[in-house]
Every structure is written in C-alpha cells, then in structure tokens.
C-alpha cells in the first residue's frame, strides 16, 4: 500500500511541477489535478475501509 502512495505522491508532484513551470495554468488544469487527487482518495478509502471495518469487528467480537 505504501508503494501506491509513493507513486501517487510522485505523480502529483510531477503534475504540480509541470503546472508551475508553465505560465498561465488554467482552472481546467487545476480542476483535473483536484479530480485526480479526489479519485485517489476515494480508491484508498474504499480499499482500506473494508479492512478497517474487519479489524474493528474482530476487536469488538474478542472484547
């Protein structure tokens, strides 16, 4: 999971670097960046949500 986060952070940093190096970055480019970050967050929460729910259920049952 951490390798996925490192890849996503590297990708976002590359996109950010590209946006800052060009003059006149438009709102569309920033919108795409925000959409990409939101999509990554949704995927991560969806993936980890089930695992966290299972962990809490297991702990609750053992108590």
C-alpha positions in Angstrom: 0.0 0.0 0.0 2.8 2.4 0.8 4.3 1.9 -2.7 1.0 3.0 -4.2 1.1 6.2 -2.0 4.7 6.9 -3.1 3.7 6.5 -6.7 0.7 8.8 -6.3 2.7 11.4 -4.5 5.4 11.3 -7.1 2.8 11.6 -9.9 1.1 14.6 -8.2 4.5 16.2 -7.6 5.3 15.8 -11.3 2.0 17.3 -12.3 2.4 20.2 -9.9 5.9 20.8 -11.2 4.6 20.9 -14.7 1.8 23.3 -13.8 4.2 25.7 -12.0 6.8 25.7 -14.8 4.3 26.8 -17.5 2.9 30.3 -17.5 -0.9 30.8 -17.3 -2.0 27.5 -15.8 -5.8 27.4 -16.4 -8.5 26.5 -14.0 -9.2 23.4 -16.1 -5.7 22.0 -15.3 -6.2 22.7 -11.6 -9.6 21.1 -11.8 -8.1 18.0 -13.3 -5.5 17.8 -10.6 -8.2 18.1 -7.9 -10.2 15.4 -9.6 -7.2 13.1 -9.7 -6.5 13.6 -6.1 -10.2 13.0 -5.2 -10.2 9.8 -7.2 -7.1 8.5 -5.4 -8.6 9.3 -2.1 -11.9 7.5 -3.0 -9.9 4.4 -4.1 -7.8 4.4 -0.9 -10.7 4.9 1.4 -12.7 2.2 -0.5 -9.8 -0.2 -0.2 -8.9 0.5 3.4 -12.5 0.9 4.6 -13.3 -2.8 4.4 -10.0 -3.7 6.1 -10.6 -1.3 8.9 -14.2 -2.4 9.4 -13.0 -6.0 9.6 -10.3 -5.1 12.2 -12.8 -3.3 14.4 -15.3 -6.1 14.1 -12.7 -8.6 15.1 -11.6 -6.5 18.1 -15.2 -5.9 19.1 -16.0 -9.6 19.0 -12.9 -10.5 21.1 -13.9 -8.0 23.7 
